[in-house]
Structures are given as C-alpha cells and as structure tokens.
Amino acid sequence: MTPKKTLYIQGKLIDLSQPKVMGILNATPDSFYASSRKITVNELLKAAEKMLNEGATFLDIGGYSSRPGTEDVSVEEETQRVIAPIEAINQEFPEAIISIDTFRSQVASRALDAGANLVNDISAGRLDESMIEMVGQRGVPFIAMHMKGTPQTMKEDTDYEDLLRDVTKYFSEVKRKCLDLGIKDLIIDPGFGFAKTIEQNYYLLKNLEHFLSLNCPILVGVSRKSMIFKLLELSANEALNGTTALNSVALFGGASILRVHDIKEAVETTKLIGYLNDSRI
C-alpha cells in the first residue's frame, strides 16, 4: 500500500513522493552525538543555514535530550532553550519549515507561537494528555513516535508480545485519537532506539513496509544511533557510513522523511534511491 504522500503546512502542500530530509538541531548540552549540540543562537543559526543550503526540507529543534537515562529538565528551561533559536531562524530563513521536538504541550504551543510549523512528539501524546488536542486546535502536522515508558525508563522497557503487532496497534490508537481531535496530517515514527533492543530495531527496519498499511507518511530516525555504532564497534562520530546504509534500507521500505544529523549525505541518498524506485526505470 502506498501511504499518503503530502503534508499541508502553512498554506503550502509538501510533496513527499520524493522523500525529504529533516535536519536535527539540538539546543541541548547532553545529546548523545556531541557534534550535534548547539547551545547559542548563533551556533544554531549557522547550523540551520548549512542544513538548508544542503537541501533539508525540515529543521527539527529540541531542547530536551531524549537519550536513554537522560536527566529531566523543567518546562521553563526546555522552553528557554528553543524559543530564541526558533524566532531567529524564522526571521533569518522565513521559508524554513521548523519542527519542535518536544513531548510537552506547553513547550510546543510556545514554539508554534514563535514560528514553528509542526510538532514532533517522542511519546505520541502519551506523556502529556493535552498535546494531541492542542495540535489539532492549532491545525499543524503531528509526528507521533513509538516509545514505551519515558526517556529515563525506556532502556529497560523492551518486552513485547509481538513487536510488529504491538507497534501497529499503538499507531492505530494514536491515529484514531488524532483524527477525533482534528489532526489532518499525521506522520508516524517507529522510534528506533526507544524502548527497543538492537535486534528489535533491525527487525522493525527490515519490516518497515508493514506500517504502510496505516496510510501515514513514515519518518525514520536512525542517524548515528547506537544500533549502528554498537553493532559495528565504533563511536557515534564514526557512524555516518552506517547511517547512510540504513537510510537506504528505510527508503526502500517506504520511508518518506529521514531525520538526520548529516544533510548532504541523506539528500544524496534520497535522490539515488528515488531514481532506483522510479517506476519508469
């Protein structure tokens, strides 16, 4: 089944028939990939400019590290980390499509006021019951990721009766709630690295096509994650080649958006796999 291939954002129709790339901007001091940490507004602006020049369609800004076992931060601190960068990027690059990466509706709402265009929630609305209703009221797209527990507990929460069935049921329930509360554009993210073992991550990736039946664009985020560097006995700094390999698998499996640290390589990958997937060949 071919999933929905468009998103409606700020009066514009985004065509996902050619997969798009989302750049990761971490306004945090403790994200797992050290090179992605950009603390000052100027650092984030420079990173955003480079990503846009290299072909990123979306910029995903987060102020709360979701790496396993991360320390909690207050709503106020998370908000403070993301609002100024969003305002600066919106002013400097008004055509940029900005995603706010948060599971808190208060942070998401403030970010949308500051110029963000969509919400990326690692908990799919399960850690803040107000999130889906707020997103529906604001009329913006919603990225719902699969995760069990919290960033603090997910590493130990990897038991499933049937992984594919359980994740599909999770997304079916999220989709029903989103439709009921007015969200017209839902993107699903299987949540690689979140409450999953390395083996479970690869099983999901191998069976990514299974989720096309939900008729939602699929976002895949495997960039430099431990499922790559632990298996290859490398560090996150050395995981770009592995990231490109798995992004290729994801595109063959039907992914519409790649969420990455390295834009140029991901954009090239979408072009090459897109050419291979072209039915005219």
N, C-alpha and C positions, 0 to 999 in steps of 0.2 A: 504493500500500500504506500502511496506517495503522500507524505504529510503536507499540511498547509505550508505554503511557500511564500507568504507575505506577512509583513508586520505594518501596522499603521501607527506612525509616530509623528506627533506634532504636525499633522496635516500632510505628511508625506508617506507614500507607500514604499516600503523597503522590500525589494525583491530578493528572496532567499533561494531562488532556483540556482544561482551561483552562490555557493556558501560564502559566508562573511567571517571576518576576524574581529574578535574583541580583545582589546589590549588591557592588561592588568596594571592598575595604578594603586599601589599600596601606600596609603598615608599612615603607616604604622611603623613602630620601631622594631617589631619582632616577627614579621612574616618569615615563612620558612626559607624562602630564597632571598638571601641578603641583598643581592643586586637589585631586587625589585622595590626595596624600601626607599621611599622618597618622602622626606619629612617636611621640607619647606615648600611653600607655594611656588617659588621659583624653580625648584627641582622638579616638581610635578608638572609645571608648565613646559619645561624643556622636554621632559619625557613624553608628554602628550603631543607636543609638536612633532617629535621624531616618529611616534606611532602613527599619527595622521599622515605624515609625509610618506610613510612606508606602506600605507594602504589600509589601516584599521578603519572599520566602519563604526565600531563602538569603543568607548572608553569606560572601563568599569572601575569605579573608585570606591575603596573600602577603608574604613578607619578602625576595624576590629579584626585582628588576626584570627583566622579560624583553624590554624594548625592544631593538631591533636595536643590536648593538655594545655592550651593557651590560658593565660590568666584573664579573668574577666575585667572589663573596663566599664566605667559608668556611661550612661546615655549622654551626659553632658560632655565628657571627654571625647567620645566617639563622634558626636555632632561637631564639636570644635575642630576635630581633625579633618573633616570632609567638606564643610561648608565653604570656607575660603577658597580651596582649590577648585571646587565646582563653579563658584562665582567667577574666578579668574579665567578658567578655561572657557566658560560660557561667553565671557566678554572678549577674550582673545581669539577664540575659534568658534564663532556663533553657529557654524554649520555642524559642529561636532555633536554626535549623539552620545549622551552621558548616561551611564547606568550607575545607580547607587547600590553598592553591595552591603546590605545590612539585613538583620532579622528583626529589627525594631521599627515599629510603625512611626514612632516619633521622629527618629533619625531620617527615615525615608521621606516623611512628609516635609520636613525642613529642607531636605536635599532637593525635592521636587520644586519647592518654592525658590530655591537658589538657582535652578536651571537644569536639574537632572531630568531625563526623559523617560526612564523606565527603572523598575525595581528588580534587584537580583537578591533573592532570599534563600540562604542555605537551608532554612528549615521549612520552606514552602508554607509559611504562615503558622506553623505549629508551635513556635516559641513565643509568638505574640498574636493573640486571637484577633486583634484589631487590624492586622496587616492586610489581609485579603479584602476586607470591607473598605479600607482606606484606599487601596489601589483601584478598586472598582469605582469608587466615587471620583477619583482623580482621572480616570479614563486613560491610564497608561499601561503598556505591556508589563507582564509579570513573568520573571524567570523563577521557576519553582524547582529546587534541588531536592534530591532524596538524601535524607540523613536520619539516623536514629540517635536519640539522646541529644547531647549538647557537644560543643567542641571540647569541653572538659571531660566528657564521659564516653564519647563515641568510639574511642580506640578499643574499649572492652565490650562494645555492644555490636557484635558481629554475627549473632546467631539468627538464622533464618530457617523457616520450614522449607521453603522453595524460593530461592533468590529471585528468579525472574517473575514468578507469580506474585511474590510479596511486593516487589518494587512496582510492578504494573498495577496492583490493587491500590497502592499508595497514590500513584499518579491519577488513577481513575477517580479516587475520592477527592483529591485536590482539584481536578478539572471540574468535577460536579459543583464543588463549592465556589470555584472561581466563576463559573457560568451563572450560578444563582446570584452572585453578588456583583455581576456586571462587568467582569473582566473579559474582554473580547479577544485579546492576544495573549496566549499562554505559551511559554517556552519551557520545555522540561529538560532537566539536567540530571543524569543518573547518579551524580555525586561520587565520582571516582576519588577514593581515598577517605571517604567519610563513612565511618561505621562499616568498613569492608576490609577484608584481608587482601593481600596481594593477589591470591588466587581468585577471589571473588571479583576484584577489579577486572582482571583479564577475562573472566567468564562473561561479565556484563559487556565488555567491549566486543568480545567475539560474537555476542548475540544482540548487538545494538539494534539491528533491523527489527527485532521483536517489538520495540517501542514505537515503530512507525504506525502501528495499529491504533495508537492513541490520537493520531491526526493532529499532532502539535510539532512545531519545529523542535529539533533536538540540539541542545548545546552540550559540547564536550569540553571538559577542562582537565587535561592530564599534564599540562605543561610543567616539566621539571619535577614532577612529584616522585615520592618515594617508590611507587610501583615501578618506576623506571630505574632510578639510580640504585635502589637496594638490590634489584634483580641483576643489574649489570656490575654491582660492586663499585659504584662511582659516587660522586657527590652531586648535589643539585647543580653546581656550576658546570659539570661535565655532561649534563643530561639533555642537551639540545638535540643531538642526533637521535636519541631515543624518542624524544618528544615528536620530532618530525615523522619518525616511523609510525608511532601510534596515531598521530593525527591523520596520516594516510589511511590507516585501518578505519578510523572513525568516519572519514569521508566516504569510503566505500560502503560503510554500514548505514549511511543516510544522515550523518550529522549536517546541520545547516549553519551552525556557528561554532568556531573554535575559539576558546578563551585561552589566551597565551601571554607569555612574557615577551616573546621574540616575534615581532610582527612580520618582518621581511620574509623570514623562512616560512611562516604559516601562510602568508598570502601566495607565495610561490607554490606551496603545496596545494592550495585550493585551485589554483589555475591549472596545474598539471593533472590533478585527479579529476577536475571538472572536464578537462579535454578528453581524458580516458572514458569518463562516464557519458560523454556526449553521444546520444543515440545515432547521430549521423555518421559516426566513425564505423 
